[in-house]
């Protein structure tokens, strides 16, 4: 299908054409399914997610940006739904362990603990991606609890530099988290 044909198809779909939706389904169903099976290693669950992807697409047909790649949009929906499935599985295991008392001598595991640990791991990975100086300033501020003045004195820089570097670090962490985990 050429770019022009594809654009016409997406435009018709955005205007509510059920026939265009069926064509899109037929074009992308198998590829989305293969993608989900590869990630989940569960054909039944993958098929369920594919169905949910296309239901979500139909529900948002008026909000689809026809100037952007429909394929990328579909795969981002699928990726999000697979991620959600992974999270649900973690929660199911945590609840099972909590109920059965299997984890570490009957330690109670709650969803909040699982989510906190997951978010903490994500944050630590993002912190590691900061430039060296920003990471150092961030850790002195957040981990060591030092004031801007104490950090400035310890590193031989101005308080304004500390403030600027912390703002940049926090801005980066916020943007990266939202970019990768905005659906949580």
N, C-alpha and C positions, 0 to 999 in steps of 0.2 A: 504494500500500500504506500503510495507516495505521500509526501508531506502535505500536498494540497488536498488529496483525498482524505487523509487523516484529519486535517483541519476542518473540512466540511463535516466529517463524521462527528467530531467533537462539538462543533457548533449545533448540529442537529440534536445531539444528545443533550446539550445544555438547554435547548429549547423544549426538552421533554419528550423527544422521540423515543418511543419504546423500541422501534426497529433499530435505531442507532445504538441503543443500549445493548440489544441482543447481539449486534455486530461486534461491539466492544467486548462483550462477554466472550463471544466465540474467538476473538483475536487473542485475548489475554488470559483466559481461564487456565489453560494448560501451563503457561509459563509461570503464573502466580502459584499454581498448585505445586509445580516442581520446586520452586523457590521455598515454599512452606515445608514441603516434605524434606528437603535438604536440611533445613534448620531444625525441624521438630523430630524428624525420624519417626513420624507417626502418620500414616496415610489418612486415617479416619479424621484425626484432629486437623490435619492440613486441609482436607476437603471442607470441614466445618468453617475454618478460618477463611477459605476462599469465598464461601457463600457469604460470610459476614462482610468481606471486603466489597463485594459487589452490591450488597444491600446498602452499605455505607455510601458507596459511590452514587447509587440511585437517589438516596435520600439527600445528597448534596449536589445533585445535578445542576441546580441553578447557581451554585456558588463555585463551580469548577472554572478555573481560569483557562480559557481556550487558547491563550497565547503561550501557555507552558506545556511541558511534556505530560501527556496523560499517562504514559507508561511510568514515568518517575513518580507521578502522583499515586498510581495504583500500588507500586512497589513500596512507597513510603507508608501507605495504609497497611499493607500486609506486614511490613517490618514492625510497625507499631503493635499490631494485633498479636504477632508472634511474641514480641517482648512482653505484652500483657499476659500471654499464656505462660511464659516462663515465670513471671511474678506469681501468677495464680498457683503454679505448681510448687513454688517455694513456700507459699502460704499453706497450701494443702499439707505439705510435708511437716511444716512447723506445727500445725494444728494436730496432725496425727501423732507427732512425737509428744506434744503436750498432753494429749488425751491418754496416750498409752504409757507415758512416763519413760520412754526409751532413751531420752537424751540425758547423758551425764548424771546419772543418779537421780532421776526424776526431776530434773531442773525444768521449771516452767518456761516455755518459750512463747512469747506473744507475737502477734503480727507487728506490733509497734517495735519490738526488739529486732525482728527480721528487717523491717523497713529501715530502722535506724542504722543497722549494720550495713545494709545495702547502700544507703545514702552516704554513710561515712566512708565506705570503700571508694565510691565514686568521687567524693570530695578529695580524698588522699591522692587518687590518680591525677585529678586535675591540678592539685597543688604541685605535684611533681613536674608538671608541664610548664610551670611558671619559669621565667628567666631567673637565674641564680640569685641576683640581688633582691628581686621581688619576693622570691620564696623565702630568703633569709629574713627579710623584714616582716613578712607575713607570719612566719613561725615565731619570731620574737614577740610579736604583738599578740597573736592568738594562743600559741602554746605556752609561752613563758609569761604572758600577761604584762609585758613591759609597756610603759607609757611611750608616747612619741618622743618625749624628751630623753628618756633612758635609752631608747633605740638609737636616737641621733648621737648621743654621747658615746655609746658603745661602738658604733660604726664610723664615727667621725664624719657625719653628714648633718645637714640641717633638718630641723623638724618639718619644714616645708617639703623636703625631699621624701621624708618618711611618709608624710600625708599623701603626696602624689603617688608614690609607689604602692601604698596600700589601696588607694582608690583604683589604680590600674589593675592591681591583682584581683580585687573584689569584682570589678567590672568584667574582667576576663572570666573569672570563675562563674559569675552569674550568666554571662552570654554562652559559655560552653555548656553549662548545665542545661540551660533552656534549649539550646540547639540539639542536644543529644537526648535529653530526658524530659522534654516539655510536656509529654503526655502522661507523666506520672501523677 
